[in-house]
Each structure stands twice: as structure tokens, then as C-alpha cells.
């Protein structure tokens, strides 16, 4: 029996809440809190009568640690599942630290205003130290390790799919298939079609910033940075077919480089269609992906936030999206003195996800692992004082739960490797 506070009420949060209500023997009490409480009330109404979980709702400004702390005081949760924007990770972590409550999220901290002088100075220092220029990395949240350890609470970072399941796949591969892992290629393929000329499958601000940033990968103990979308490969994905994929920077590369002993290279690839790339390049060329505020008719607006208001809400894509996703990791390494390679992946169908929880597969593949991470923390299966990435815990209970809650996985021996 546990009490969980979920902060956020977008597409991922909706899936996570549905899944928590399926596990009503674990999550007996659930509070959904968001800036727009009417969205929380609507989600509660969808689930009432279908679960034994008692659901309450609340309004909260996740940018305000004091407001989140007050909500924790009133609800008294066993853990907080943060599914708000990555911009708000630190304020929610601060509130959990103040109230000594376990914390779980799905994506690492990003700064909303990259022109802020204090943040900019810290960012430039990290760029010099680490050798890559991405606006998001784990240093901000890893800085909480000692404070969380002293408070005796657990912070679980990146319990989505990538990051998240990809880290669990890595830990599982190292535990069961390899003595040493040499290379990891993370492949994220969305073969779905929503029918729009241009739309993003999750928060447009986050999605477009990630894709338009410089790519990077880990090799021989250092970061290698490349021009955005400059490394392209084609891969034949089970359940989807042949797709073009491009190398991106992604946060789990950083944590896996720190937590997988002796790994030589880690890369992350994501598939994109030509229409998406053409639209994105055009928007970038005219300044619509900028995070720098501009003055327009006497008001200050951020171009990418204005663009977000124009684009379809990812939460509305579920009934339109057809096709499948395929996300997984290709590993090479050694076992019992012999070379070995395996591919661990999940295939997820957009329409099946919509029939089950009213969501497309992108939100589903993030929301299910978010629930699983929270479940393992509140059941104290994954527990320890400090801040951790998912690959630092025993992967087996997470892998079992993936099969149980809708994300079954496949292990393929001797897969086609990415050159």
C-alpha cells in the first residue's frame, strides 16, 4: 500500500496514471497535480469506477519548490513522480529534499532560459570540462547525490524509455549476456504516421531543441561532437521496416559511460522522415527554434514557445497515429572469452496503445516505465540513499514488469550491426 504524488498531466502522465491504476494493489492512493487542475479532474473522471486506487487532484506550480513542498505536506506521499517539464526537475527535487520524500523522473534537467547569466556561466564551464555543448546533461541533478544521501531518500533519474528502459536493457545485458560490453548503439525508431505535414510526438520545445542541437557520442573515454544530423544510417527495424536514422546527443550516453565499466563506444540514433527534417530546417532558418525572447508588438515572446502553441498537441495524436515503434539497444562485447552481440528491443503498436489508455505509443513507452520505476521505489525493491540512474539497480524486476505491463521485449542474437 502506497501513496504517490504525480506532478504533470500531459500525455506521459496520463499513461503513467492509467498504469498506476492497473497496479492498484501497489498504488492505493494517487494525487494528480498540475498547473491546470481541470486536466487532472478530467483524467480522474476517466478512471473512476475502473480501479480501486483512490484518486485526488490539485493545482500546483511545479516551478515553485514551496508550492510543491506544501502539496507534499498535505498529501503525505511515499514518493513523487515528476512528469512535468524537464525545466522543473530541480524545483521538484528541492521540494522532495526539503520533505525527505523519494523522487522519480523520466528526463534530465534542461534550462528554459539559456540566456540566464548564471546558467550560461555554468553551461560554458561544463562545455570546457566535458567536451560537448548540449543544453541538457546530468550534472545538475547528480549534484544532489550527497544531499539526498544525507536525507536518506532515493532519487531515481530517467525512468522513461530512452533514457530509462535502454539503461535497464544495458544492465540486463551485462548481468546475463556479457562479461564486458564493448559498444552500445541505442536505436529509437518511430514508424508511426499521424497524417499531419509536421507535428512532434512529445513536447515540441524539448523535441525540437534535442534534434537541432549538435550530435555527440562517447568513444575511447571522451566525447566526440559532430554537426547536427550529420551522421546518417539506414536500418531495417523489426515490425517497422527500413528507416533512415540520425545520430543525436542523448542523456543516457552520459550515465552509461559512467556506469558501464570499460565500454568503448556509445551512440544514440533516432529515425526521422524527410518531411520532418525539411520542416525543422526551415523553422530553424527563420529563427522559430530560438529560445531567446524577442519583442513583438510590445510583448516579449520566445519563438519556440510560440511555435509550440501553433503545433498539434502531442496528447491529441493518439486517435490519428498508425504504425509501430521499435526502440532498443545493440550490444557487442565478450562472454567466456568469446565475442558476442545481441539486440534487446521492444516493438509497440500506436493503435493498440490508444485502445488501451487513449494514447499514442511515444507517450505509452515513456509512461509505462515511469510507473514501473515508481513502483520499484515505493516497494523498496529499488532503494538506496542518494541519486541514481536506472542502470545502477538490479534490472531483473524492471524487465519482468515490462513484460507484465505492456512493453514486452525481445533478445536477438547476432543482429545486424550499425557501421
N, C-alpha and C positions, 0 to 999 in steps of 0.2 A: 504494500500500500504506500503510495507516494503522491506528493503534490508537486505539480510542475507549472511554472510560470513561463508562457510562451510570449515573447515580445516580437511583434510584427504580425501582419495579416495579409501578406501578398500570396502569390501562387505557391511558393515553397512552404510557407507557414500553413496554408490550407491543407496541403498534403500531409505535413507532419502532424497536424491536429487530427485529421482523419485517422492516421495510423496509430496515434496515441489512444484514440477511442476504440480502435480494434484491440488494443492491448489493455483493456480496462481492468484486468486483474493486476496490472502494474500501476497504471496511472488512474488512481481513484478520484483525484481532484485536479482540475485543469483550469487555469485562468489564461484567457487570450487578451493581450493588451496591445493597443496601437494608438497612434495619434488620432485615427478616425475610428471611433468606437462603433459606429454604425456597421462597419465592415465586420467587426468582431461579433456583433449581435447577429448579423446575417449568417455567419458561419456557425454560430451556436444553434441557430434555428434549423439549419440543415441537419444537424446531428442529434438533436433532441429526440428521444424515443428510440434511437438506434444503438445506444451504448449505455453502460452502467456508469461511465465516467461523469462526474458532476462538473458542469462547465459554468464558469462565470466570466464576465468580461469587464474591461476597464479601459479608460483613456489614459495614455501616458506619452510624454515627450521623451523619447529614448536618448535625445541629446543632453538631457538634464540628469546627472547622476543622483541628485537629491530627490527628484521625482521618482526615479526608478527605486531608490532606497525606500522611499515612503510606501511604494506599492509592495515591495518585499516585506516590509513591516506589517502591512495589513493582511496580506495573503499567506505569509509564512511558508514559502515553498521549500521543498528539499533541493531543488535545482532550478536554474534559469536557462531556458533555451532561447538564445538570441538569434532571431531570424529577421531582424531589422536590416537596414543597410550597413555595409561594411564601414561606412563613415562613423557609425555609432558604437563600434565594438568597444572602444576604450571607456566610454562613459558607462556602458553596461558592466564592463569588467570592474570599474571603480565601485559601482554600487554593490556588486556581489562581494567584493573585497571588504567593503565597509560593513556589510551584514553577515559576512562569513558563510556565504551560500555558494554551492558549486555552480560552475559556468560552462556552457556548451555553445559553440557556434559552428558555422559552415564555411566561412570565408574570412581571410585575414583583413586586418585594418587597412583602409585607404583614407587618404585625406581629401575632404570635399573641396577645400580651398588651397590649391597647391601654390598660391601666391603668398600665403601667410608667411611672414619673415622667419618666425621661429621654426615652423615646419620645414621651410625651404633650407635653412641652415643645417638642420639635422639630416635632411634628404641628401644634400650635397656632400656632407661628411660620409654618409653611408655609401654613396656612389664611389667615392675615392677608396673607401676601405674594401668594398665588396666587388667592384668592377662591373656593376650593371646599373642601369638607370630607371628601372621600373618604379612606378609610383606606389607600388604595394609590395611589402615583404613582411617577414615575421618579426623583425627586430623590435617593433613597438610592443607587441604582445609578449614576446619572450622576456622582455624587461620586467614582466610581472612575476617571473618564476619564484624569486626569493620571497616576495611579499605574499604570494599565495601559499607557499610552503610554510611560512611563519604563521599564517592564519589557519593552517590545517585544512585547506579546501582544495578542490580539484578544478583546474581549468582545462577543458578539452577543446582544442582548436581544430577547425576544418573537418567537421563530421558531416560533409556532404558527399558528393561522388568524386569530383576532382577539384579540390582536394577532398580526401576522405576515403572512399572505397579504394581508390588507387593506392593509398598508403597501406590500407589493410591487405589488399592483394599482395603488396610487396612484402609485408611482414609474414603473410601466409606462405608465399613462395620461399622465403628464406628459412622458415621453420620446417617446411615439409619437402621441398624440392631441391634446395641448393645448400652447399656448404659455403660458397661465396657467390655473390652476384656481381657480374662484370658490367653489364649495361641494362638500362631500363628505358624503354620507349613507351610513353603514355599516349594512347590514341583515342581521341574523342570524336566520334562520328555521329552527326545528326542527319539521318536520311529522310527527315520529315518534310512535308510540303504544306504550308498554311495558306497558300493561294494569294498572299499579298506580294506586290512588287518588292517591298522592303519592310521587314519587321525583325525585331530581336526576340529570342526565346526566353530571355530573362532581362532584368533591369537594364534598359538601354544605356544609361550612364556607365554602368560597370562594364557591360559587354563591349561597347564601342571604345572605351578607354583601353581595355585589355588588348583588343585586336589591333588598334592603331599604334600601340607602343612598340618599341624596339623588341625584337626577339632575343632570347638568350637560352643557353644550355650549359650544363655542368660537364666539364671534361678535364681529366687528369689534375684534379684538385683546384680548378679555377673556373671562373665564369667566362664564357665566350659570348660576346654580344654581336648581333647582326642587324641589318636593316629590317624594318617591319615587313613581314610576309615575303622575305627574300629567299627562303628555303621551302621548296615545294616538293612533295612526293605524292604518288598515287598508290592507293592500297585497296585491295578487294576485301570488303568487310562482310562477314557472315550476316545474313539477314538483310543486308542493305545493297551490296554490290560495290563496284569500283567508284571511288571518290577521290577528288583532289584534297590534300591536306597540307597545312602550312605550320611551320614551327613558330611557337609563341613562347614568351616568358610565362611561367605559371608558378604559383607559390609553393606547391608541393615539391618542386625540384629542390628548393632550398632546404626543406625539412628532411627530405630523403637523403640529400647529400650529407647532412649532419648525422643521420641515424642509421644508414646502411654502411657497415664497415667495408672499406676498400672498393666501393663502387667507382668504376672508371668514368662512366658517362651516363647522363640522364637527360632525356629530351622530352618535349611535350608537343604533340601535333593536334590540330583541330581542323575539321573539314569545313570548307566554305564553297558555295556555288558562285558562279561568275556574276550573277545579278547582285548578290550581296556585296561582293568586292567592288563592283562598279559604283553602286550607290554610296558605299562607305568612302571611297576615294573622292568622289565628287563632293560629298558633305565635308570631308576633311579639307579639301582645296579651298572651299569658300568659308572656312572657319567655324562651321557648325559643331565641330567636335571639341572646341576650345572650352576650358574650364575657367578662363579669365573673364570676369564680369565686364560688360560693355554698357555704355549709356545709350538708351533708345527712348526717344520721346519723353525725356525727363525721368526715366526709370532705369535702374540697374538690373540687367538680366545676364544670366550665364547661358551662353549659346547652347551647350549640350543639354542643359535642363529644359530650355525652350523646345529643343528637338524632341526630348523625351515626351513632352506634352502633346506633340503632334503625331507621334508614332502609336501604333496599336498597343494597348496594354497587354503585356505577355500573359496575364491571367485570363484574357479573353480568347486566347488562341486554341484552347482545348478542343472545342467542337469542330474547328476547321482543319486541324492538323492531322495528316495521314502519313503513314510510314513508320520507320523504326529508328531507334538509336542503337549504337554499338560502342561501348566505352570499356577500355581495358588496358592492360599492360603486357608488353612483350619483354621477357627477361632472358638474358644469356648469362651463363656462369659455369660453375663446376660443381659436380656431385660425385663423391667417392673417387676423385681423381680423374673424372671424365667430363668432357664438355657436354653441356645440356642447354636446351632452350625450351621455354614454354610460353604460352599466351593465355592469360586469365582475363575473361571478359564477360560482360552482361549485354544481352540484347533486350530492348524494351520497346513495346508497341504503343504508339501515341494513342490510338483509339481504345485499346484495352485500358490504358490509364484513365482516359476520360470516362469510360463506362464505370470504372470502379470509384474514382474520387473526384471526377469533374475537372481533371487537369491534363495538360499535355505531358509528354514523357520527360521533358527537361526539368520541370518542377518536381515531377514524381521521383526521378533519380536522385534529386537532392533532398527532398523532403523525407523519403523513407530512411536514408542513413542518418538524418538529423534525429529522427525518433529513436533509431537504434542506439546511437551514441548516448542520448539522454537516458534511455532505458538501462544501459550498462552502467552508467554513472549512478543513477538513483538506486539500482540494485546492488551497488558497491562491487560489481564484478570488475569494472574498470575504476580503480580508485587509488589515489595517492596524493600527498600534499605537493602542490606545485602546478605548473602549466605544462601541458603535454600535447604532442601531436598524436594522431590515432595510431601510427605505426609503432609507437613506443609501448603499446599494450599487447596482450595475447590476442592474436587475430581470430582464433577459432570461434569464440562465442558470437562475434560480429558476423563472421562468414555464415554460421548456422542461421542467424537471424535474417540475413539477406535472402536466403532460400525460403524462409518461413513467411516473410512479409512482402514478397513480390518482386525481388530482384535476384532471381536465380543466376548462378554463374557457371561458366564452362572453363575447363582446363584443357588446352590443346597442346599436345607435344609436338615439337619440331615445326613450329609455324614458319610461314614466310617472314623473313626479317626485313626491316626497313634499312635501306642502304645509307 
